[in-house]
Amino acid sequence: MDILGKLQRHREEEKRLAWEGTFAEYLEILRERPEVAQSAHSRVYNMIKSHGIDEVNGKKRFNFFSNQIFGLEDAVERLVEEYFHPSAKRLDVRKRILLLMGPVSGGKSTIVTMLKRGLEEYSKTDEGAVYAIKGCPMHEDPLHLIPHHIREDFYNDYGIRVEGSLSPLNMMRLEQEYDGRIEDVMIERIFFSEDKRTGIGTFSPSDPKSQDIADLTGSIDFSTIAEFGSESDPRAYRFDGELNKANRGMMEFQEMLKCDEKFLWHLLSLTQEGNFKAGRFALISADELIVAHTNEAEYKSFISNKKNEALHSRIIVMPIPYNLKVSEEEKIYEKMIKDSDIGDIHVAPHALRVAAIFSVLTRLKESSKQGVDVVKKMRLYDGENVEGFNTADVEEMKKEFNDEGMSGIDPRYVINRISSAIIRKEVPAISPLDVLRSLKDGLDQHASISKEDRDKYINFISIARKEYDDIAKKEVQKAFVYSYEESAKTLMDNYLDNVEAYCNKNKLRDPLTGDEMNPDEKLMRSIEEQIGISENAKKAFREEILIRISAYARKGKKFDYNSHERLREAIQKKLFADLKDVVKITTSTKTPDESQLKKVNEVIARLIDEHGYNSISANELLRYVGSLLNR
């Protein structure tokens, strides 16, 4: 990789994007591209939209969040459609602080970080270009230069609304440096950068006794008082607070509700009127998105305090719950492991899945819907088909509790326990059982888990273990059945011959004697029962198979072993049931004979090549399934 070459190209790109010109030249840009003058809220929304929007089952999915935020599609859709979209249209929602509220490690900080990084990149594009008065510490909007009395004419001519007043510093500069000639004021293109404190600010509360309001609004530069003669001279003021530096972009207010009240007062006029008070000046205009995050306990404490009513009415709360989909939880762990120093450790297939099953179970609430336990609910939420339930039932369950997902085990705990298991085991591979064992051992050390919750969580670990038992048996089943693939195909052909005769009310002919005989009901049922086809449902299932065969024939395709997923599963299960004794022998014999050893090696090779195991985890899986079958 040519790092030096990339650095050179980066410098060249920065030079290419740079622009500097007069206010008169800036107006020419606006005439061609009026979107350049968009507000901070509009810029955030358009940045999200620029990455693309997909519609899945009538719900919007925003690609901007897709590789970092998992399982929170509904929360993200609400965030974008109920806050950013109306804010971009200049509706009153933009005059509210956005407060992300949810449990620890639920994705709040990730969302904010993504918005900050996204704005940095977006400001380097043509559609996201940002221009400011050159030399202004607050990167002030050049349109503030337009006097209030001609702004209506400007709107009629350009179709752009101008909000906010020129800051005291730029008002003085306009008179002293440009002799009042607005058209000559120099404008430059700026690029958002959190590191350079341009358009992105971050405020974090500290000890109320030592924290200064200057951290938010800037402060007087006492070393210049002698030079400029007055504290009310804007040249003697440092416009370097977070509210100053975040102008035109966004400010992250970390743990906002932990702040001293005097820090929050400044947000009242900033959100409602778009300005704030600093030093001995008139109100200073600022256009920025303020996003804060907190947990549920602090939020409830905040709203219960009557003194906070004014600020509470200026906050829009967006709940960010834990993810409730097992498959998405797996992706969270994959991402966290990839970003850690344990990325080179072999994590056996399904190790993260069993951890995800446990985590999601701790977050679900028992449904009052008849016939639904937490395991069925978990499967339904993850998009699995559960007999007797449909998508309408799932949507009904989601509406049953407003706070589902706001408590339970957090992803950081799971990754901590996986790390602990790796260190304790001291081998380059970790199995699902290692993960479950470590999760269980860590419950005693988890400070915020009550005894009642601990007992409940241990039960969820047992459920996750049972789920893994089924997964492990299926995994070995597939690997063994592959070694008997000809047997599987023969069994399926035999089944299809019988189904065809049954549906067409025909007889079969015995291949040896030539005698006519009835379809083999016992054989058909022995296969169908493997996937839960009831006596009442067998006719419909067989007719469906026959229709599928006809459809394949019409298209000139051959119906084979892989043409019907449920039938393939039934054949595999039936064959595996018939092979159980062989599996028991080959997985539990300490000194297998040559043919058994060959079979075991075939299965191990298939687990490694096709299923993502390494030799250590494949052997562990076979030993474990052997012990399950011998119970």
C-alpha positions in Angstrom: 0.0 0.0 0.0 1.5 3.3 -1.1 0.8 5.4 2.1 3.0 8.4 0.9 1.2 8.4 -2.4 -2.2 8.5 -0.6 -1.1 11.3 1.6 0.0 13.3 -1.5 -3.4 12.6 -3.1 -5.2 13.7 0.1 -3.3 17.1 0.0 -4.1 17.6 -3.6 -7.8 16.9 -3.0 -7.8 19.4 -0.1 -6.3 22.0 -2.4 -8.8 21.2 -5.1 -11.8 21.6 -2.8 -10.6 24.9 -1.2 -12.4 28.0 -2.4 -12.1 31.7 -1.5 -13.9 34.7 -2.9 -15.9 37.8 -2.2 -19.5 37.8 -1.0 -20.6 38.9 -4.5 -18.9 35.8 -5.9 -20.6 33.7 -3.2 -24.0 35.0 -4.3 -23.2 33.6 -7.8 -22.7 30.2 -6.3 -26.0 30.5 -4.5 -27.8 31.4 -7.7 -26.6 28.2 -9.3 -26.8 26.0 -6.2 -29.2 27.4 -3.6 -28.9 24.2 -1.5 -25.5 25.4 -0.3 -27.4 27.8 2.0 -29.2 24.9 3.8 -29.6 24.9 7.6 -27.6 22.6 10.0 -30.6 20.3 10.4 -31.2 20.1 6.7 -27.5 19.3 6.1 -27.7 16.3 8.5 -30.9 15.0 6.9 -29.5 15.3 3.4 -26.3 13.7 4.4 -28.2 10.7 5.7 -30.4 10.6 2.6 -27.4 10.8 0.3 -26.3 7.3 1.3 -29.6 5.9 0.0 -32.9 4.8 1.4 -34.4 1.3 0.9 -38.0 0.3 1.6 -38.5 -3.1 3.3 -42.1 -4.2 4.1 -43.3 -0.6 4.0 -40.6 0.6 6.4 -37.7 2.8 5.5 -34.1 1.6 6.0 -31.3 4.2 5.9 -28.1 2.8 4.4 -26.1 5.4 6.3 -26.5 3.4 9.5 -26.5 -0.1 8.0 -22.9 -1.2 8.7 -22.6 0.1 12.2 -26.1 0.0 13.8 -27.7 -3.4 14.0 -31.3 -4.3 14.9 -32.4 -0.8 15.6 -34.1 -0.1 12.2 -37.4 1.0 13.8 -35.6 3.4 16.2 -33.5 4.8 13.4 -36.5 5.3 11.2 -38.3 7.2 13.9 -35.2 9.3 14.6 -34.8 10.3 10.9 -38.5 10.7 10.0 -39.8 12.3 13.2 -36.8 14.6 13.9 -34.4 15.2 11.1 -36.9 15.2 8.2 -39.3 17.8 9.7 -36.3 19.8 11.0 -34.9 19.9 7.5 -38.2 21.4 6.4 -37.8 24.2 9.0 -40.7 22.9 11.1 -40.7 23.7 14.8 -39.1 20.4 15.6 -35.7 21.9 14.8 -36.1 24.2 17.8 -35.7 21.2 20.1 -32.7 19.4 21.6 -32.5 15.9 20.4 -32.1 13.6 23.4 -31.2 9.9 22.7 -32.3 7.9 25.7 -31.5 4.3 26.3 -29.5 1.6 28.2 -25.7 1.5 28.3 -23.9 0.1 25.2 -27.2 0.4 23.3 -25.8 2.4 20.4 -26.5 6.0 21.4 -22.8 7.2 21.2 -22.3 5.2 18.0 -25.2 7.0 16.3 -23.8 10.4 17.4 -20.3 9.5 16.3 -21.6 8.4 12.9 -23.4 11.7 12.5 -20.2 13.6 13.3 -18.1 11.5 10.9 -20.8 11.6 8.3 -20.9 15.4 8.4 -17.1 15.7 8.1 -17.2 13.6 4.9 -20.4 15.3 3.6 -18.8 18.8 3.9 -16.2 17.6 1.3 -18.8 16.9 -1.3 -20.4 19.4 -3.7 -23.9 18.9 -2.3 -22.7 19.3 1.3 -20.4 22.2 0.7 -20.3 24.8 3.6 -19.2 28.4 3.2 -18.4 30.9 6.0 -17.1 34.4 6.5 -13.3 34.1 6.3 -11.4 34.5 9.5 -14.6 34.1 11.7 -14.0 31.9 14.7 -17.6 30.8 14.6 -17.6 30.1 10.8 -20.5 32.4 10.5 -23.1 32.1 7.7 -22.2 34.7 5.0 -25.9 35.5 4.6 -26.0 37.1 8.0 -24.3 40.0 6.2 -27.5 40.8 4.4 -29.3 43.6 6.3 -32.7 42.7 7.8 -34.7 45.2 5.8 -33.7 43.7 2.4 -34.0 40.0 3.3 -37.5 39.7 1.9 -36.2 41.0 -1.4 -33.4 38.5 -1.2 -35.9 35.6 -0.6 -38.0 36.7 -3.6 -34.9 36.8 -5.8 -33.0 33.7 -4.6 -35.7 31.6 -2.8 -33.5 31.4 0.3 -34.7 32.4 3.8 -32.1 34.2 6.0 -32.3 33.7 9.8 -30.0 35.1 12.4 -28.0 38.3 12.9 -24.4 39.2 12.2 -22.1 38.6 15.2 -20.5 41.5 17.1 -17.1 40.6 15.8 -18.1 40.4 12.1 -20.1 43.6 12.5 -17.0 45.4 13.6 -14.9 43.8 10.9 -17.4 44.8 8.2 -17.0 48.4 9.2 -13.3 48.5 10.0 -11.9 46.1 7.4 -14.4 46.5 4.5 -15.7 50.0 5.1 -19.2 48.7 5.2 -19.0 47.2 1.7 -20.8 43.8 2.2 -20.1 42.7 -1.4 -16.3 42.8 -0.7 -16.3 40.7 2.5 -14.2 37.6 1.9 -15.9 34.2 2.1 -14.2 30.8 2.2 -15.3 27.1 2.0 -14.9 25.3 5.3 -14.7 21.6 6.1 -16.2 20.2 9.2 -13.7 18.6 11.6 -14.2 17.6 15.2 -10.4 17.5 15.7 -10.0 21.1 14.3 -13.2 22.2 16.1 -14.8 23.4 12.9 -18.6 22.9 12.8 -18.6 20.0 15.3 -18.3 20.4 19.1 -18.4 18.0 22.0 -19.2 19.1 25.6 -18.7 16.7 28.5 -19.7 17.7 32.1 -17.1 17.6 34.8 -17.1 18.7 38.5 -19.7 21.5 38.7 -17.4 23.4 41.1 -14.6 23.6 38.6 -16.4 23.7 35.2 -16.8 27.1 33.7 -19.6 28.4 31.5 -16.8 29.6 29.2 -16.5 26.0 28.0 -19.8 26.5 26.3 -19.9 30.2 25.3 -16.2 31.4 25.2 -14.6 33.9 27.5 -12.9 37.3 27.7 -9.2 37.4 26.7 -7.9 39.5 29.6 -4.4 39.8 27.9 -6.0 42.0 25.2 -8.0 44.3 27.4 -5.2 46.8 27.6 -4.9 46.7 23.8 -8.6 47.1 23.0 -9.6 49.0 26.1 -12.9 47.3 27.0 -14.4 44.0 27.9 -17.3 44.7 25.5 -14.9 45.0 22.5 -15.5 41.7 20.5 -11.8 41.6 19.6 -11.1 41.1 23.3 -13.3 38.0 23.4 -12.4 34.4 22.6 -15.3 32.8 20.7 -13.9 29.4 21.4 -16.7 27.7 23.5 -18.4 24.5 22.2 -21.5 26.4 21.1 -19.3 28.8 19.1 -17.3 26.2 17.4 -20.2 23.9 16.6 -22.0 26.6 14.7 -23.2 25.5 11.3 -23.0 21.8 12.3 -23.7 19.9 15.4 -22.8 19.7 19.1 -22.8 16.6 21.1 -23.8 17.2 24.7 -22.5 14.2 26.6 -24.5 13.1 29.6 -26.5 16.4 29.4 -28.7 15.7 32.4 -25.6 15.4 34.7 -24.8 19.0 34.0 -25.3 21.9 36.4 -28.5 23.8 35.8 -26.7 27.0 34.7 -25.1 25.2 31.8 -28.5 24.2 30.5 -30.1 27.7 30.7 -28.1 28.7 27.6 -29.8 26.0 25.7 -33.3 27.6 26.2 -32.8 30.6 23.9 -30.4 28.7 21.6 -33.0 26.0 20.8 -36.1 28.3 20.7 -34.6 31.5 19.2 -31.4 30.3 17.6 -29.1 32.5 19.7 -27.3 32.5 23.0 -25.7 35.1 25.4 -22.0 35.5 25.6 -19.9 38.2 27.4 -21.1 41.8 27.2 -22.6 41.5 23.8 -26.0 41.3 22.2 -27.4 37.8 21.6 -25.2 35.7 19.3 -26.9 33.8 16.5 -26.0 30.1 16.0 -27.4 27.4 13.7 -26.5 24.0 15.1 -28.1 20.7 15.9 -27.7 19.9 19.6 -27.8 16.1 20.3 -27.5 14.7 23.8 -27.7 11.2 25.3 -28.6 9.8 28.7 -30.0 6.7 30.4 -33.6 6.1 31.5 -33.0 6.6 35.2 -31.4 10.0 34.8 -34.1 11.1 32.4 -36.9 10.1 34.8 -35.1 12.0 37.6 -34.8 15.1 35.3 -38.4 15.3 34.3 -39.6 14.8 37.9 -37.8 18.0 38.9 -40.3 20.9 38.3 -37.4 23.4 37.9 -36.6 21.6 34.6 -40.0 22.1 33.0 -38.9 24.9 30.6 -36.0 22.8 29.2 -38.1 19.6 29.2 -40.5 21.2 26.8 -37.6 22.0 24.4 -36.4 18.4 24.3 -37.4 15.6 21.9 -36.7 12.3 23.4 -35.8 9.4 21.1 -35.7 6.0 22.8 -32.7 3.9 21.6 -33.4 0.4 23.1 -31.3 -2.7 22.9 -31.5 -4.8 19.7 -34.1 -7.6 20.0 -33.0 -9.7 17.0 -30.6 -12.6 17.5 -29.1 -12.4 14.0 -28.5 -8.7 14.4 -27.0 -9.2 17.8 -24.5 -11.6 16.3 -23.4 -8.8 13.9 -22.8 -6.5 16.9 -20.4 -9.0 18.5 -18.7 -9.7 15.1 -18.1 -6.0 14.8 -16.8 -5.6 18.4 -14.5 -8.6 18.0 -13.2 -7.3 14.7 -12.3 -4.0 16.3 -10.6 -5.7 19.3 -7.3 -7.5 19.8 -9.0 -10.9 19.8 -9.8 -10.7 16.1 -7.2 -13.5 15.3 -8.8 -16.0 17.7 -10.9 -18.7 16.0 -14.5 -18.3 17.3 -16.3 -21.5 16.4 -19.6 -21.2 14.4 -22.6 -20.5 16.6 -20.5 -19.3 19.6 -21.7 -15.7 19.0 -25.2 -17.0 18.2 -25.7 -18.7 21.6 -24.4 -15.5 23.3 -26.9 -13.5 21.2 -29.7 -15.8 22.2 -28.9 -15.3 25.8 -28.6 -11.5 25.5 -31.9 -11.1 23.6 -33.8 -13.4 26.0 -32.7 -11.1 28.9 -34.2 -8.1 27.1 -37.6 -9.5 26.1 -40.8 -9.2 28.2 -43.3 -12.0 28.6 -46.1 -11.5 26.2 -49.7 -11.8 27.3 -50.6 -13.3 23.9 -51.7 -16.9 24.2 -49.3 -19.6 23.2 -46.3 -17.2 23.1 -43.3 -17.8 25.4 -40.0 -15.8 25.3 -38.4 -18.4 23.0 -41.2 -18.2 20.4 -41.2 -14.4 20.7 -37.4 -14.3 20.2 -37.8 -16.4 17.0 -40.7 -14.3 15.7 -38.7 -11.1 16.3 -35.8 -12.5 14.3 -38.1 -13.2 11.3 -38.4 -16.9 11.7 -41.6 -18.7 10.8 -43.4 -20.0 13.9 -46.5 -22.1 13.2 -49.7 -20.3 14.1 -48.3 -16.8 14.0 -47.9 -14.1 11.3 -46.3 -10.7 10.8 -49.5 -9.0 12.2 -48.9 -10.9 15.5 -45.3 -9.7 15.7 -46.4 -6.1 15.2 -49.0 -6.5 17.9 -46.4 -7.9 20.3 -44.0 -5.0 19.6 -46.8 -2.5 20.7 -47.5 -4.4 23.9 -44.6 -2.8 25.8 -43.2 0.7 25.4 -40.0 -0.1 27.3 -39.1 -3.5 25.8 -35.4 -3.6 25.1 -34.6 -0.8 27.7 -33.1 -3.3 30.1 -31.2 -6.6 30.0 -27.6 -7.7 29.3 -25.5 -5.3 27.3 -23.2 -6.2 24.4 -20.1 -5.0 26.3 -20.7 -7.6 29.0 -20.8 -10.4 26.4 -17.6 -9.3 24.7 -15.9 -9.0 28.1 -16.9 -12.6 29.0 -15.8 -13.9 25.6 -12.4 -12.2 26.2 -12.3 -13.8 29.6 -13.0 -17.2 28.2 -10.2 -16.8 25.6 -7.7 -15.8 28.2 -8.7 -18.6 30.6 -8.7 -21.3 28.0 -5.4 -20.3 26.5 -6.1 -21.9 23.1 -6.6 -20.3 19.7 -10.2 -21.4 19.4 -13.3 -20.8 21.5 -16.6 -22.9 21.4 -20.2 -22.0 22.2 -20.0 -24.0 25.4 -16.9 -21.9 26.5 -18.9 -18.7 25.8 -22.0 -19.9 27.8 -19.8 -21.1 30.7 -18.1 -17.7 30.8 -21.4 -15.8 30.6 -22.7 -17.8 33.6 -19.5 -17.3 35.7 -19.6 -13.6 35.1 -23.1 -13.0 36.5 -21.8 -13.1 40.0 -19.4 -10.2 39.2 -22.0 -8.1 37.4 -22.7 -5.3 40.0 -26.1 -4.2 38.6 -27.8 -7.7 38.5 -30.1 -8.5 41.4 -30.4 -12.1 42.8 -33.9 -12.4 41.1 -32.5 -11.4 37.7 -29.5 -13.6 38.2 -31.7 -16.7 38.7 -33.7 -15.7 35.6 -30.6 -15.2 33.6 -29.2 -18.6 34.5 -32.4 -20.1 33.2 -31.8 -18.2 29.9 -28.3 -19.7 29.7 -29.9 -23.1 30.0 -32.3 -22.2 27.2 -29.4 -21.0 25.0 -27.7 -24.3 25.8 -30.7 -26.3 24.6 -30.9 -24.2 21.4 -27.2 -24.9 20.8 -27.8 -28.7 21.4 -30.2 -28.6 18.5 -27.9 -26.5 16.3 -24.9 -28.8 17.0 -26.9 -32.0 16.2 -28.1 -30.4 12.9 -24.5 -29.4 12.0 -23.2 -32.9 12.5 -26.3 -34.3 10.9 -25.6 -32.3 7.7 -21.9 -33.3 7.6 -22.7 -37.0 8.2 -25.6 -37.0 5.7 -23.3 -35.6 3.1 -21.2 -38.7 3.4 -24.3 -40.7 2.7 -25.5 -38.4 -0.1 -26.5 -41.2 -2.4 -28.6 -42.7 0.4 -30.3 -39.3 0.8 -31.1 -39.1 -2.9 -32.4 -42.6 -3.0 -34.6 -42.0 0.0 -36.0 -38.8 -1.6 -36.7 -40.5 -4.9 -38.5 -43.3 -3.1 -40.6 -40.7 -1.2 -41.5 -38.8 -4.4 -42.6 -42.0 -6.1 -44.9 -42.8 -3.2 -46.2 -39.2 -3.0 -47.0 -39.1 -6.8 -48.9 -42.4 -6.5 -50.8 -41.2 -3.4 -51.9 -37.9 -5.0 -52.9 -39.5 -8.3 -54.6 -42.4 -6.5 -52.4 -44.9 -8.4 -50.6 -48.1 -7.4 -46.9 -48.7 -7.3 -45.1 -51.7 -8.9 -42.7 -53.8 -6.8 -39.4 -53.7 -8.7 -38.6 -57.3 -7.7 -41.9 -59.1 -8.0 -43.7 -56.8 -10.4 -46.7 -56.9 -8.1 -48.9 -53.8 -7.7 -48.9 -52.3 -4.2 -50.3 -49.3 -2.4 -48.2 -46.2 -1.6 -46.0 -46.8 1.5 -47.8 -44.6 4.1 -45.4 -45.7 6.8 -42.4 -44.5 4.8 -44.0 -41.1 3.9 -45.1 -40.4 7.4 -41.7 -41.4 8.9 -40.2 -38.6 6.7 -42.9 -36.0 7.2 -43.0 -36.3 10.9 -39.3 -35.2 11.0 -40.5 -31.6 10.2 -43.7 -31.6 12.2 -46.2 -32.3 9.4 -49.4 -33.5 11.2 -51.7 -36.2 10.0 -54.2 -33.6 8.9 -51.6 -31.5 7.0 -50.0 -34.4 5.2 -52.3 -34.3 2.1 -51.7 -30.5 1.6 -47.9 -31.0 2.0 -47.8 -33.9 -0.5 -49.9 -31.9 -3.1 -47.6 -28.9 -2.6 -44.6 -31.2 -3.5 -46.3 -32.4 -6.6 -47.2 -28.9 -7.7 -43.5 -27.9 -7.2 -42.4 -30.9 -9.4 -44.8 -29.9 -12.1 -43.6 -26.3 -12.0 -40.0 -27.4 -12.4 -41.0 -29.7 -15.3 -42.7 -26.9 -17.1 -39.5 -24.8 -16.9 -37.5 -27.7 -18.2 -35.7 -28.1 -14.8 -35.1 -31.3 -12.8 -36.6 -31.5 -9.3 -33.7 -32.7 -7.1 -32.5 -33.0 -3.6 -32.1 -29.2 -3.2 -35.4 -28.1 -4.8 -37.5 -28.0 -1.7 -35.9 -26.8 1.5 -38.4 -28.4 4.0 -38.3 -31.7 2.2 -34.5 -31.7 2.2 -34.5 -31.0 5.9 -37.0 -33.9 6.5 -34.9 -36.3 4.4 -31.7 -35.2 6.3 -33.4 -35.7 9.7 -34.8 -39.1 8.7 -31.5 -40.3 7.4 -29.7 -38.9 10.5 -32.2 -40.7 12.7 -31.4 -44.0 10.9 -27.7 -43.2 11.1 -27.7 -42.3 14.8 -26.1 -45.6 15.9 -23.3 -45.0 13.3 -22.8 -41.5 14.6 -22.7 -42.6 18.2 -20.1 -45.2 17.4 -17.8 -43.0 15.3 -18.0 -40.0 17.7 -17.6 -41.9 21.0 -15.1 -44.7 20.2 -11.7 -43.9 21.6 -10.0 -46.2 19.2 -12.2 -46.3 16.0 -11.4 -48.9 13.3 -10.2 -47.8 9.9 -13.7 -47.4 8.3 -14.9 -45.4 11.3 -11.8 -43.2 11.3 -12.3 -42.6 7.6 -15.9 -41.5 8.2 -14.9 -39.2 11.1 -12.2 -37.6 9.0 -14.7 -37.0 6.1 -17.1 -35.3 8.5 -14.3 -33.2 10.1 -13.1 -32.1 6.6 -16.6 -31.1 5.6 -17.1 -29.1 8.9 -13.9 -27.3 8.2 -14.4 -26.7 4.4 -18.2 -26.0 4.4 -19.2 -24.8 7.9 -16.4 -22.6 9.1 -14.8 -24.8 11.8 -11.1 -25.4 12.4 -9.7 -28.8 13.4 -9.9 -28.0 17.1 -13.6 -26.7 17.1 -14.7 -29.5 14.6 -13.3 -32.2 16.9 -14.9 -30.6 20.0 -18.3 -30.5 18.2 -18.1 -34.2 17.3 -17.2 -35.2 20.8 -20.1 -33.0 22.2 -22.7 -34.4 19.8 -21.5 -37.9 20.5 -22.1 -37.3 24.2 -25.6 -35.9 23.5 -26.5 -38.9 21.5 -25.2 -41.3 24.1 -27.3 -39.8 26.9 
